[in-house]
Amino acid sequence: MAAGTIEERLAEVEEQVARLQRDKERANGTPWLDEWFGAFKDDPVYEEAMRLGREWRESHGFDDLSEEDINRSHPHDGAGNHAPRST
């Protein structure tokens, strides 16, 4: 990576990540993020992390988010599996 300002270096890293994502999508025809959907199905550690996150949000005044609000912004099937985005 060439020396430069933080902004220049960050822009170069972002460009490289975008290129890697495009290359991966071309290689298998599946958007790279869609390959992760369902990765936490039936995972008790994931469920515990979600419970702890919910407790933290509630204890810090973010308890006004309903499950419906969360699901609308991050759709999943209720079992920790995020729904693939429609293209």
PDB file of N, CA, C and O in Angstrom:
ATOM      1  N   MET A   1       0.857  -1.174   0.000  1.00  0.00           N
ATOM      2  CA  MET A   1       0.000   0.000   0.000  1.00  0.00           C
ATOM      3  C   MET A   1       0.895   1.226   0.000  1.00  0.00           C
ATOM      4  O   MET A   1       1.857   1.302   0.764  1.00  0.00           O
ATOM      5  N   ALA A   2       0.588   2.148  -0.827  1.00  0.00           N
ATOM      6  CA  ALA A   2       1.389   3.364  -0.954  1.00  0.00           C
ATOM      7  C   ALA A   2       1.166   4.267   0.255  1.00  0.00           C
ATOM      8  O   ALA A   2       0.092   4.284   0.856  1.00  0.00           O
ATOM      9  N   ALA A   3       2.206   5.010   0.590  1.00  0.00           N
ATOM     10  CA  ALA A   3       2.087   5.982   1.675  1.00  0.00           C
ATOM     11  C   ALA A   3       1.186   7.115   1.213  1.00  0.00           C
ATOM     12  O   ALA A   3       1.108   7.418   0.022  1.00  0.00           O
ATOM     13  N   GLY A   4       0.520   7.725   2.153  1.00  0.00           N
ATOM     14  CA  GLY A   4      -0.351   8.839   1.831  1.00  0.00           C
ATOM     15  C   GLY A   4      -1.132   9.227   3.066  1.00  0.00           C
ATOM     16  O   GLY A   4      -0.870   8.738   4.165  1.00  0.00           O
ATOM     17  N   THR A   5      -2.079  10.097   2.877  1.00  0.00           N
ATOM     18  CA  THR A   5      -2.905  10.494   4.009  1.00  0.00           C
ATOM     19  C   THR A   5      -3.807   9.332   4.395  1.00  0.00           C
ATOM     20  O   THR A   5      -4.004   8.396   3.620  1.00  0.00           O
ATOM     21  N   ILE A   6      -4.344   9.407   5.585  1.00  0.00           N
ATOM     22  CA  ILE A   6      -5.283   8.376   6.050  1.00  0.00           C
ATOM     23  C   ILE A   6      -6.444   8.260   5.077  1.00  0.00           C
ATOM     24  O   ILE A   6      -6.883   7.154   4.759  1.00  0.00           O
ATOM     25  N   GLU A   7      -6.943   9.393   4.606  1.00  0.00           N
ATOM     26  CA  GLU A   7      -8.079   9.375   3.689  1.00  0.00           C
ATOM     27  C   GLU A   7      -7.726   8.657   2.390  1.00  0.00           C
ATOM     28  O   GLU A   7      -8.529   7.886   1.866  1.00  0.00           O
ATOM     29  N   GLU A   8      -6.511   8.913   1.866  1.00  0.00           N
ATOM     30  CA  GLU A   8      -6.093   8.253   0.629  1.00  0.00           C
ATOM     31  C   GLU A   8      -5.922   6.751   0.845  1.00  0.00           C
ATOM     32  O   GLU A   8      -6.316   5.946   0.002  1.00  0.00           O
ATOM     33  N   ARG A   9      -5.339   6.388   1.968  1.00  0.00           N
ATOM     34  CA  ARG A   9      -5.125   4.972   2.264  1.00  0.00           C
ATOM     35  C   ARG A   9      -6.460   4.256   2.468  1.00  0.00           C
ATOM     36  O   ARG A   9      -6.641   3.132   2.001  1.00  0.00           O
ATOM     37  N   LEU A  10      -7.397   4.908   3.168  1.00  0.00           N
ATOM     38  CA  LEU A  10      -8.715   4.318   3.382  1.00  0.00           C
ATOM     39  C   LEU A  10      -9.450   4.148   2.058  1.00  0.00           C
ATOM     40  O   LEU A  10     -10.088   3.120   1.832  1.00  0.00           O
ATOM     41  N   ALA A  11      -9.367   5.138   1.190  1.00  0.00           N
ATOM     42  CA  ALA A  11     -10.023   5.043  -0.119  1.00  0.00           C
ATOM     43  C   ALA A  11      -9.455   3.867  -0.904  1.00  0.00           C
ATOM     44  O   ALA A  11     -10.200   3.162  -1.585  1.00  0.00           O
ATOM     45  N   GLU A  12      -8.151   3.647  -0.820  1.00  0.00           N
ATOM     46  CA  GLU A  12      -7.540   2.525  -1.527  1.00  0.00           C
ATOM     47  C   GLU A  12      -8.020   1.187  -0.957  1.00  0.00           C
ATOM     48  O   GLU A  12      -8.306   0.259  -1.714  1.00  0.00           O
ATOM     49  N   VAL A  13      -8.107   1.086   0.361  1.00  0.00           N
ATOM     50  CA  VAL A  13      -8.600  -0.151   0.984  1.00  0.00           C
ATOM     51  C   VAL A  13     -10.049  -0.394   0.587  1.00  0.00           C
ATOM     52  O   VAL A  13     -10.417  -1.521   0.256  1.00  0.00           O
ATOM     53  N   GLU A  14     -10.874   0.643   0.615  1.00  0.00           N
ATOM     54  CA  GLU A  14     -12.277   0.493   0.228  1.00  0.00           C
ATOM     55  C   GLU A  14     -12.396   0.018  -1.212  1.00  0.00           C
ATOM     56  O   GLU A  14     -13.241  -0.822  -1.522  1.00  0.00           O
ATOM     57  N   GLU A  15     -11.565   0.544  -2.082  1.00  0.00           N
ATOM     58  CA  GLU A  15     -11.584   0.138  -3.491  1.00  0.00           C
ATOM     59  C   GLU A  15     -11.182  -1.338  -3.628  1.00  0.00           C
ATOM     60  O   GLU A  15     -11.786  -2.080  -4.403  1.00  0.00           O
ATOM     61  N   GLN A  16     -10.178  -1.749  -2.883  1.00  0.00           N
ATOM     62  CA  GLN A  16      -9.739  -3.145  -2.941  1.00  0.00           C
ATOM     63  C   GLN A  16     -10.822  -4.093  -2.412  1.00  0.00           C
ATOM     64  O   GLN A  16     -11.042  -5.158  -2.988  1.00  0.00           O
ATOM     65  N   VAL A  17     -11.495  -3.717  -1.328  1.00  0.00           N
ATOM     66  CA  VAL A  17     -12.575  -4.544  -0.778  1.00  0.00           C
ATOM     67  C   VAL A  17     -13.711  -4.656  -1.789  1.00  0.00           C
ATOM     68  O   VAL A  17     -14.237  -5.747  -2.010  1.00  0.00           O
ATOM     69  N   ALA A  18     -14.089  -3.550  -2.398  1.00  0.00           N
ATOM     70  CA  ALA A  18     -15.165  -3.571  -3.399  1.00  0.00           C
ATOM     71  C   ALA A  18     -14.788  -4.480  -4.569  1.00  0.00           C
ATOM     72  O   ALA A  18     -15.626  -5.235  -5.062  1.00  0.00           O
ATOM     73  N   ARG A  19     -13.538  -4.412  -5.011  1.00  0.00           N
ATOM     74  CA  ARG A  19     -13.099  -5.269  -6.114  1.00  0.00           C
ATOM     75  C   ARG A  19     -13.150  -6.741  -5.709  1.00  0.00           C
ATOM     76  O   ARG A  19     -13.587  -7.584  -6.493  1.00  0.00           O
ATOM     77  N   LEU A  20     -12.708  -7.053  -4.495  1.00  0.00           N
ATOM     78  CA  LEU A  20     -12.760  -8.442  -4.027  1.00  0.00           C
ATOM     79  C   LEU A  20     -14.207  -8.942  -3.955  1.00  0.00           C
ATOM     80  O   LEU A  20     -14.484 -10.086  -4.317  1.00  0.00           O
ATOM     81  N   GLN A  21     -15.116  -8.104  -3.498  1.00  0.00           N
ATOM     82  CA  GLN A  21     -16.520  -8.489  -3.426  1.00  0.00           C
ATOM     83  C   GLN A  21     -17.081  -8.753  -4.826  1.00  0.00           C
ATOM     84  O   GLN A  21     -17.781  -9.743  -5.038  1.00  0.00           O
ATOM     85  N   ARG A  22     -16.776  -7.874  -5.773  1.00  0.00           N
ATOM     86  CA  ARG A  22     -17.250  -8.075  -7.144  1.00  0.00           C
ATOM     87  C   ARG A  22     -16.672  -9.354  -7.736  1.00  0.00           C
ATOM     88  O   ARG A  22     -17.386 -10.114  -8.391  1.00  0.00           O
ATOM     89  N   ASP A  23     -15.381  -9.594  -7.509  1.00  0.00           N
ATOM     90  CA  ASP A  23     -14.744 -10.803  -8.037  1.00  0.00           C
ATOM     91  C   ASP A  23     -15.388 -12.049  -7.461  1.00  0.00           C
ATOM     92  O   ASP A  23     -15.615 -13.018  -8.186  1.00  0.00           O
ATOM     93  N   LYS A  24     -15.684 -12.043  -6.175  1.00  0.00           N
ATOM     94  CA  LYS A  24     -16.298 -13.214  -5.537  1.00  0.00           C
ATOM     95  C   LYS A  24     -17.699 -13.434  -6.094  1.00  0.00           C
ATOM     96  O   LYS A  24     -18.081 -14.573  -6.364  1.00  0.00           O
ATOM     97  N   GLU A  25     -18.464 -12.373  -6.268  1.00  0.00           N
ATOM     98  CA  GLU A  25     -19.809 -12.513  -6.819  1.00  0.00           C
ATOM     99  C   GLU A  25     -19.755 -13.071  -8.233  1.00  0.00           C
ATOM    100  O   GLU A  25     -20.585 -13.904  -8.597  1.00  0.00           O
ATOM    101  N   ARG A  26     -18.794 -12.628  -9.034  1.00  0.00           N
ATOM    102  CA  ARG A  26     -18.669 -13.143 -10.398  1.00  0.00           C
ATOM    103  C   ARG A  26     -18.268 -14.615 -10.387  1.00  0.00           C
ATOM    104  O   ARG A  26     -18.697 -15.380 -11.250  1.00  0.00           O
ATOM    105  N   ALA A  27     -17.457 -15.012  -9.425  1.00  0.00           N
ATOM    106  CA  ALA A  27     -16.933 -16.374  -9.385  1.00  0.00           C
ATOM    107  C   ALA A  27     -18.031 -17.404  -9.129  1.00  0.00           C
ATOM    108  O   ALA A  27     -18.007 -18.481  -9.724  1.00  0.00           O
ATOM    109  N   ASN A  28     -18.987 -17.098  -8.263  1.00  0.00           N
ATOM    110  CA  ASN A  28     -20.005 -18.108  -7.958  1.00  0.00           C
ATOM    111  C   ASN A  28     -21.430 -17.650  -8.232  1.00  0.00           C
ATOM    112  O   ASN A  28     -22.368 -18.414  -8.005  1.00  0.00           O
ATOM    113  N   GLY A  29     -21.617 -16.439  -8.709  1.00  0.00           N
ATOM    114  CA  GLY A  29     -22.941 -15.957  -9.072  1.00  0.00           C
ATOM    115  C   GLY A  29     -23.807 -15.561  -7.891  1.00  0.00           C
ATOM    116  O   GLY A  29     -24.959 -15.171  -8.086  1.00  0.00           O
ATOM    117  N   THR A  30     -23.294 -15.647  -6.673  1.00  0.00           N
ATOM    118  CA  THR A  30     -24.055 -15.305  -5.479  1.00  0.00           C
ATOM    119  C   THR A  30     -23.432 -14.089  -4.821  1.00  0.00           C
ATOM    120  O   THR A  30     -22.217 -14.058  -4.621  1.00  0.00           O
ATOM    121  N   PRO A  31     -24.241 -13.074  -4.474  1.00  0.00           N
ATOM    122  CA  PRO A  31     -23.679 -11.943  -3.739  1.00  0.00           C
ATOM    123  C   PRO A  31     -23.009 -12.443  -2.460  1.00  0.00           C
ATOM    124  O   PRO A  31     -23.575 -13.276  -1.751  1.00  0.00           O
ATOM    125  N   TRP A  32     -21.826 -11.950  -2.163  1.00  0.00           N
ATOM    126  CA  TRP A  32     -21.023 -12.468  -1.058  1.00  0.00           C
ATOM    127  C   TRP A  32     -21.775 -12.441   0.270  1.00  0.00           C
ATOM    128  O   TRP A  32     -21.628 -13.364   1.072  1.00  0.00           O
ATOM    129  N   LEU A  33     -22.579 -11.405   0.522  1.00  0.00           N
ATOM    130  CA  LEU A  33     -23.264 -11.317   1.805  1.00  0.00           C
ATOM    131  C   LEU A  33     -24.365 -12.368   1.930  1.00  0.00           C
ATOM    132  O   LEU A  33     -24.629 -12.864   3.025  1.00  0.00           O
ATOM    133  N   ASP A  34     -25.005 -12.709   0.813  1.00  0.00           N
ATOM    134  CA  ASP A  34     -26.074 -13.704   0.854  1.00  0.00           C
ATOM    135  C   ASP A  34     -25.567 -15.075   1.295  1.00  0.00           C
ATOM    136  O   ASP A  34     -26.346 -15.891   1.786  1.00  0.00           O
ATOM    137  N   GLU A  35     -24.274 -15.335   1.124  1.00  0.00           N
ATOM    138  CA  GLU A  35     -23.725 -16.619   1.553  1.00  0.00           C
ATOM    139  C   GLU A  35     -23.726 -16.762   3.072  1.00  0.00           C
ATOM    140  O   GLU A  35     -23.619 -17.877   3.584  1.00  0.00           O
ATOM    141  N   TRP A  36     -23.843 -15.665   3.794  1.00  0.00           N
ATOM    142  CA  TRP A  36     -23.823 -15.705   5.261  1.00  0.00           C
ATOM    143  C   TRP A  36     -25.209 -15.860   5.869  1.00  0.00           C
ATOM    144  O   TRP A  36     -25.325 -16.178   7.053  1.00  0.00           O
ATOM    145  N   PHE A  37     -26.263 -15.643   5.086  1.00  0.00           N
ATOM    146  CA  PHE A  37     -27.605 -15.772   5.641  1.00  0.00           C
ATOM    147  C   PHE A  37     -27.814 -17.194   6.143  1.00  0.00           C
ATOM    148  O   PHE A  37     -27.515 -18.163   5.444  1.00  0.00           O
ATOM    149  N   GLY A  38     -28.333 -17.306   7.366  1.00  0.00           N
ATOM    150  CA  GLY A  38     -28.572 -18.609   7.960  1.00  0.00           C
ATOM    151  C   GLY A  38     -27.377 -19.175   8.700  1.00  0.00           C
ATOM    152  O   GLY A  38     -27.457 -20.275   9.247  1.00  0.00           O
ATOM    153  N   ALA A  39     -26.278 -18.452   8.728  1.00  0.00           N
ATOM    154  CA  ALA A  39     -25.068 -18.967   9.363  1.00  0.00           C
ATOM    155  C   ALA A  39     -25.252 -19.200  10.862  1.00  0.00           C
ATOM    156  O   ALA A  39     -24.529 -20.010  11.442  1.00  0.00           O
ATOM    157  N   PHE A  40     -26.188 -18.521  11.498  1.00  0.00           N
ATOM    158  CA  PHE A  40     -26.364 -18.643  12.938  1.00  0.00           C
ATOM    159  C   PHE A  40     -27.613 -19.431  13.324  1.00  0.00           C
ATOM    160  O   PHE A  40     -28.048 -19.379  14.474  1.00  0.00           O
ATOM    161  N   LYS A  41     -28.183 -20.148  12.385  1.00  0.00           N
ATOM    162  CA  LYS A  41     -29.387 -20.916  12.670  1.00  0.00           C
ATOM    163  C   LYS A  41     -29.118 -21.907  13.801  1.00  0.00           C
ATOM    164  O   LYS A  41     -28.135 -22.648  13.779  1.00  0.00           O
ATOM    165  N   ASP A  42     -30.012 -21.902  14.786  1.00  0.00           N
ATOM    166  CA  ASP A  42     -29.949 -22.815  15.929  1.00  0.00           C
ATOM    167  C   ASP A  42     -28.654 -22.694  16.715  1.00  0.00           C
ATOM    168  O   ASP A  42     -28.217 -23.663  17.336  1.00  0.00           O
ATOM    169  N   ASP A  43     -28.039 -21.531  16.699  1.00  0.00           N
ATOM    170  CA  ASP A  43     -26.788 -21.316  17.429  1.00  0.00           C
ATOM    171  C   ASP A  43     -27.102 -20.659  18.768  1.00  0.00           C
ATOM    172  O   ASP A  43     -27.521 -19.502  18.800  1.00  0.00           O
ATOM    173  N   PRO A  44     -26.906 -21.384  19.885  1.00  0.00           N
ATOM    174  CA  PRO A  44     -27.236 -20.814  21.199  1.00  0.00           C
ATOM    175  C   PRO A  44     -26.371 -19.597  21.550  1.00  0.00           C
ATOM    176  O   PRO A  44     -26.824 -18.712  22.276  1.00  0.00           O
ATOM    177  N   VAL A  45     -25.158 -19.542  21.055  1.00  0.00           N
ATOM    178  CA  VAL A  45     -24.294 -18.390  21.325  1.00  0.00           C
ATOM    179  C   VAL A  45     -24.872 -17.143  20.657  1.00  0.00           C
ATOM    180  O   VAL A  45     -24.866 -16.061  21.246  1.00  0.00           O
ATOM    181  N   TYR A  46     -25.372 -17.295  19.423  1.00  0.00           N
ATOM    182  CA  TYR A  46     -25.997 -16.176  18.718  1.00  0.00           C
ATOM    183  C   TYR A  46     -27.230 -15.698  19.486  1.00  0.00           C
ATOM    184  O   TYR A  46     -27.424 -14.499  19.681  1.00  0.00           O
ATOM    185  N   GLU A  47     -28.053 -16.644  19.915  1.00  0.00           N
ATOM    186  CA  GLU A  47     -29.261 -16.281  20.662  1.00  0.00           C
ATOM    187  C   GLU A  47     -28.896 -15.538  21.945  1.00  0.00           C
ATOM    188  O   GLU A  47     -29.565 -14.570  22.305  1.00  0.00           O
ATOM    189  N   GLU A  48     -27.855 -15.972  22.632  1.00  0.00           N
ATOM    190  CA  GLU A  48     -27.403 -15.298  23.847  1.00  0.00           C
ATOM    191  C   GLU A  48     -26.893 -13.892  23.522  1.00  0.00           C
ATOM    192  O   GLU A  48     -27.162 -12.949  24.267  1.00  0.00           O
ATOM    193  N   ALA A  49     -26.169 -13.748  22.431  1.00  0.00           N
ATOM    194  CA  ALA A  49     -25.685 -12.429  22.030  1.00  0.00           C
ATOM    195  C   ALA A  49     -26.855 -11.496  21.742  1.00  0.00           C
ATOM    196  O   ALA A  49     -26.816 -10.323  22.112  1.00  0.00           O
ATOM    197  N   MET A  50     -27.886 -12.002  21.090  1.00  0.00           N
ATOM    198  CA  MET A  50     -29.059 -11.187  20.806  1.00  0.00           C
ATOM    199  C   MET A  50     -29.767 -10.788  22.095  1.00  0.00           C
ATOM    200  O   MET A  50     -30.222  -9.652  22.227  1.00  0.00           O
ATOM    201  N   ARG A  51     -29.862 -11.720  23.048  1.00  0.00           N
ATOM    202  CA  ARG A  51     -30.497 -11.432  24.336  1.00  0.00           C
ATOM    203  C   ARG A  51     -29.705 -10.350  25.080  1.00  0.00           C
ATOM    204  O   ARG A  51     -30.288  -9.406  25.612  1.00  0.00           O
ATOM    205  N   LEU A  52     -28.384 -10.489  25.113  1.00  0.00           N
ATOM    206  CA  LEU A  52     -27.556  -9.505  25.805  1.00  0.00           C
ATOM    207  C   LEU A  52     -27.639  -8.134  25.128  1.00  0.00           C
ATOM    208  O   LEU A  52     -27.672  -7.106  25.805  1.00  0.00           O
ATOM    209  N   GLY A  53     -27.674  -8.123  23.809  1.00  0.00           N
ATOM    210  CA  GLY A  53     -27.823  -6.860  23.090  1.00  0.00           C
ATOM    211  C   GLY A  53     -29.145  -6.188  23.409  1.00  0.00           C
ATOM    212  O   GLY A  53     -29.208  -4.973  23.595  1.00  0.00           O
ATOM    213  N   ARG A  54     -30.206  -6.992  23.470  1.00  0.00           N
ATOM    214  CA  ARG A  54     -31.530  -6.455  23.800  1.00  0.00           C
ATOM    215  C   ARG A  54     -31.513  -5.880  25.224  1.00  0.00           C
ATOM    216  O   ARG A  54     -32.038  -4.792  25.460  1.00  0.00           O
ATOM    217  N   GLU A  55     -30.908  -6.613  26.170  1.00  0.00           N
ATOM    218  CA  GLU A  55     -30.803  -6.112  27.547  1.00  0.00           C
ATOM    219  C   GLU A  55     -30.041  -4.787  27.583  1.00  0.00           C
ATOM    220  O   GLU A  55     -30.446  -3.858  28.281  1.00  0.00           O
ATOM    221  N   TRP A  56     -28.937  -4.697  26.833  1.00  0.00           N
ATOM    222  CA  TRP A  56     -28.136  -3.478  26.827  1.00  0.00           C
ATOM    223  C   TRP A  56     -28.946  -2.319  26.267  1.00  0.00           C
ATOM    224  O   TRP A  56     -28.968  -1.232  26.843  1.00  0.00           O
ATOM    225  N   ARG A  57     -29.618  -2.559  25.129  1.00  0.00           N
ATOM    226  CA  ARG A  57     -30.425  -1.481  24.531  1.00  0.00           C
ATOM    227  C   ARG A  57     -31.484  -0.995  25.507  1.00  0.00           C
ATOM    228  O   ARG A  57     -31.691   0.209  25.660  1.00  0.00           O
ATOM    229  N   GLU A  58     -32.154  -1.934  26.169  1.00  0.00           N
ATOM    230  CA  GLU A  58     -33.205  -1.555  27.114  1.00  0.00           C
ATOM    231  C   GLU A  58     -32.631  -0.792  28.301  1.00  0.00           C
ATOM    232  O   GLU A  58     -33.252   0.162  28.769  1.00  0.00           O
ATOM    233  N   SER A  59     -31.457  -1.190  28.801  1.00  0.00           N
ATOM    234  CA  SER A  59     -30.860  -0.534  29.956  1.00  0.00           C
ATOM    235  C   SER A  59     -30.277   0.838  29.621  1.00  0.00           C
ATOM    236  O   SER A  59     -30.011   1.633  30.522  1.00  0.00           O
ATOM    237  N   HIS A  60     -30.079   1.121  28.338  1.00  0.00           N
ATOM    238  CA  HIS A  60     -29.524   2.401  27.917  1.00  0.00           C
ATOM    239  C   HIS A  60     -30.556   3.276  27.203  1.00  0.00           C
ATOM    240  O   HIS A  60     -30.191   4.207  26.485  1.00  0.00           O
ATOM    241  N   GLY A  61     -31.825   2.981  27.395  1.00  0.00           N
ATOM    242  CA  GLY A  61     -32.869   3.843  26.870  1.00  0.00           C
ATOM    243  C   GLY A  61     -33.244   3.623  25.424  1.00  0.00           C
ATOM    244  O   GLY A  61     -33.934   4.452  24.830  1.00  0.00           O
ATOM    245  N   PHE A  62     -32.802   2.518  24.846  1.00  0.00           N
ATOM    246  CA  PHE A  62     -33.169   2.218  23.463  1.00  0.00           C
ATOM    247  C   PHE A  62     -34.292   1.190  23.408  1.00  0.00           C
ATOM    248  O   PHE A  62     -34.445   0.481  22.413  1.00  0.00           O
ATOM    249  N   ASP A  63     -35.075   1.113  24.478  1.00  0.00           N
ATOM    250  CA  ASP A  63     -36.116   0.101  24.553  1.00  0.00           C
ATOM    251  C   ASP A  63     -37.353   0.452  23.744  1.00  0.00           C
ATOM    252  O   ASP A  63     -38.333  -0.292  23.757  1.00  0.00           O
ATOM    253  N   ASP A  64     -37.318   1.583  23.038  1.00  0.00           N
ATOM    254  CA  ASP A  64     -38.473   1.956  22.230  1.00  0.00           C
ATOM    255  C   ASP A  64     -38.484   1.249  20.874  1.00  0.00           C
ATOM    256  O   ASP A  64     -39.431   1.412  20.105  1.00  0.00           O
ATOM    257  N   LEU A  65     -37.443   0.466  20.570  1.00  0.00           N
ATOM    258  CA  LEU A  65     -37.427  -0.305  19.329  1.00  0.00           C
ATOM    259  C   LEU A  65     -38.184  -1.608  19.549  1.00  0.00           C
ATOM    260  O   LEU A  65     -37.821  -2.411  20.408  1.00  0.00           O
ATOM    261  N   SER A  66     -39.219  -1.806  18.779  1.00  0.00           N
ATOM    262  CA  SER A  66     -39.970  -3.053  18.886  1.00  0.00           C
ATOM    263  C   SER A  66     -39.304  -4.112  18.006  1.00  0.00           C
ATOM    264  O   SER A  66     -38.505  -3.787  17.128  1.00  0.00           O
ATOM    265  N   GLU A  67     -39.633  -5.360  18.246  1.00  0.00           N
ATOM    266  CA  GLU A  67     -39.130  -6.444  17.390  1.00  0.00           C
ATOM    267  C   GLU A  67     -39.538  -6.176  15.941  1.00  0.00           C
ATOM    268  O   GLU A  67     -38.785  -6.480  15.016  1.00  0.00           O
ATOM    269  N   GLU A  68     -40.719  -5.613  15.749  1.00  0.00           N
ATOM    270  CA  GLU A  68     -41.191  -5.308  14.394  1.00  0.00           C
ATOM    271  C   GLU A  68     -40.291  -4.275  13.725  1.00  0.00           C
ATOM    272  O   GLU A  68     -39.960  -4.410  12.547  1.00  0.00           O
ATOM    273  N   ASP A  69     -39.888  -3.234  14.477  1.00  0.00           N
ATOM    274  CA  ASP A  69     -38.982  -2.221  13.924  1.00  0.00           C
ATOM    275  C   ASP A  69     -37.654  -2.855  13.533  1.00  0.00           C
ATOM    276  O   ASP A  69     -37.124  -2.586  12.455  1.00  0.00           O
ATOM    277  N   ILE A  70     -37.122  -3.691  14.405  1.00  0.00           N
ATOM    278  CA  ILE A  70     -35.837  -4.336  14.142  1.00  0.00           C
ATOM    279  C   ILE A  70     -35.955  -5.254  12.939  1.00  0.00           C
ATOM    280  O   ILE A  70     -35.083  -5.245  12.071  1.00  0.00           O
ATOM    281  N   ASN A  71     -37.012  -6.043  12.871  1.00  0.00           N
ATOM    282  CA  ASN A  71     -37.187  -6.973  11.762  1.00  0.00           C
ATOM    283  C   ASN A  71     -37.400  -6.247  10.444  1.00  0.00           C
ATOM    284  O   ASN A  71     -36.988  -6.733   9.391  1.00  0.00           O
ATOM    285  N   ARG A  72     -38.040  -5.089  10.499  1.00  0.00           N
ATOM    286  CA  ARG A  72     -38.269  -4.330   9.272  1.00  0.00           C
ATOM    287  C   ARG A  72     -36.938  -3.827   8.707  1.00  0.00           C
ATOM    288  O   ARG A  72     -36.744  -3.825   7.491  1.00  0.00           O
ATOM    289  N   SER A  73     -36.024  -3.404   9.580  1.00  0.00           N
ATOM    290  CA  SER A  73     -34.752  -2.891   9.094  1.00  0.00           C
ATOM    291  C   SER A  73     -33.736  -4.002   8.847  1.00  0.00           C
ATOM    292  O   SER A  73     -32.804  -3.816   8.064  1.00  0.00           O
ATOM    293  N   HIS A  74     -33.900  -5.160   9.505  1.00  0.00           N
ATOM    294  CA  HIS A  74     -33.001  -6.309   9.338  1.00  0.00           C
ATOM    295  C   HIS A  74     -33.851  -7.565   9.260  1.00  0.00           C
ATOM    296  O   HIS A  74     -33.966  -8.287  10.251  1.00  0.00           O
ATOM    297  N   PRO A  75     -34.447  -7.846   8.109  1.00  0.00           N
ATOM    298  CA  PRO A  75     -35.384  -8.972   8.012  1.00  0.00           C
ATOM    299  C   PRO A  75     -34.719 -10.315   8.295  1.00  0.00           C
ATOM    300  O   PRO A  75     -33.618 -10.590   7.818  1.00  0.00           O
ATOM    301  N   HIS A  76     -35.399 -11.137   9.069  1.00  0.00           N
ATOM    302  CA  HIS A  76     -34.945 -12.498   9.308  1.00  0.00           C
ATOM    303  C   HIS A  76     -36.162 -13.379   9.538  1.00  0.00           C
ATOM    304  O   HIS A  76     -37.288 -12.892   9.635  1.00  0.00           O
ATOM    305  N   ASP A  77     -35.926 -14.660   9.622  1.00  0.00           N
ATOM    306  CA  ASP A  77     -37.048 -15.588   9.717  1.00  0.00           C
ATOM    307  C   ASP A  77     -37.444 -15.918  11.153  1.00  0.00           C
ATOM    308  O   ASP A  77     -38.239 -16.831  11.371  1.00  0.00           O
ATOM    309  N   GLY A  78     -36.912 -15.201  12.130  1.00  0.00           N
ATOM    310  CA  GLY A  78     -37.266 -15.447  13.518  1.00  0.00           C
ATOM    311  C   GLY A  78     -36.383 -16.490  14.173  1.00  0.00           C
ATOM    312  O   GLY A  78     -36.493 -16.705  15.381  1.00  0.00           O
ATOM    313  N   ALA A  79     -35.531 -17.130  13.440  1.00  0.00           N
ATOM    314  CA  ALA A  79     -34.636 -18.146  13.992  1.00  0.00           C
ATOM    315  C   ALA A  79     -33.183 -17.737  13.804  1.00  0.00           C
ATOM    316  O   ALA A  79     -32.295 -18.588  13.759  1.00  0.00           O
ATOM    317  N   GLY A  80     -32.940 -16.445  13.695  1.00  0.00           N
ATOM    318  CA  GLY A  80     -31.583 -15.955  13.532  1.00  0.00           C
ATOM    319  C   GLY A  80     -31.074 -15.986  12.108  1.00  0.00           C
ATOM    320  O   GLY A  80     -29.892 -15.744  11.861  1.00  0.00           O
ATOM    321  N   ASN A  81     -31.958 -16.282  11.170  1.00  0.00           N
ATOM    322  CA  ASN A  81     -31.555 -16.348   9.772  1.00  0.00           C
ATOM    323  C   ASN A  81     -32.060 -15.115   9.050  1.00  0.00           C
ATOM    324  O   ASN A  81     -33.266 -14.937   8.879  1.00  0.00           O
ATOM    325  N   HIS A  82     -31.149 -14.277   8.633  1.00  0.00           N
ATOM    326  CA  HIS A  82     -31.547 -13.081   7.908  1.00  0.00           C
ATOM    327  C   HIS A  82     -32.007 -13.463   6.503  1.00  0.00           C
ATOM    328  O   HIS A  82     -31.414 -14.307   5.832  1.00  0.00           O
ATOM    329  N   ALA A  83     -33.073 -12.813   6.096  1.00  0.00           N
ATOM    330  CA  ALA A  83     -33.638 -13.098   4.784  1.00  0.00           C
ATOM    331  C   ALA A  83     -32.775 -12.480   3.700  1.00  0.00           C
ATOM    332  O   ALA A  83     -32.339 -11.338   3.837  1.00  0.00           O
ATOM    333  N   PRO A  84     -32.523 -13.207   2.632  1.00  0.00           N
ATOM    334  CA  PRO A  84     -31.750 -12.640   1.520  1.00  0.00           C
ATOM    335  C   PRO A  84     -32.467 -11.418   0.957  1.00  0.00           C
ATOM    336  O   PRO A  84     -33.695 -11.373   0.888  1.00  0.00           O
ATOM    337  N   ARG A  85     -31.682 -10.445   0.561  1.00  0.00           N
ATOM    338  CA  ARG A  85     -32.258  -9.254  -0.062  1.00  0.00           C
ATOM    339  C   ARG A  85     -32.737  -9.608  -1.449  1.00  0.00           C
ATOM    340  O   ARG A  85     -32.079 -10.349  -2.179  1.00  0.00           O
ATOM    341  N   SER A  86     -33.877  -9.078  -1.802  1.00  0.00           N
ATOM    342  CA  SER A  86     -34.346  -9.314  -3.168  1.00  0.00           C
ATOM    343  C   SER A  86     -33.586  -8.391  -4.093  1.00  0.00           C
ATOM    344  O   SER A  86     -33.313  -7.239  -3.756  1.00  0.00           O
ATOM    345  N   THR A  87     -33.249  -8.905  -5.260  1.00  0.00           N
ATOM    346  CA  THR A  87     -32.475  -8.099  -6.209  1.00  0.00           C
ATOM    347  C   THR A  87     -33.329  -7.708  -7.389  1.00  0.00           C
ATOM    348  O   THR A  87     -32.854  -7.026  -8.297  1.00  0.00           O
TER     349      THR A  87
END
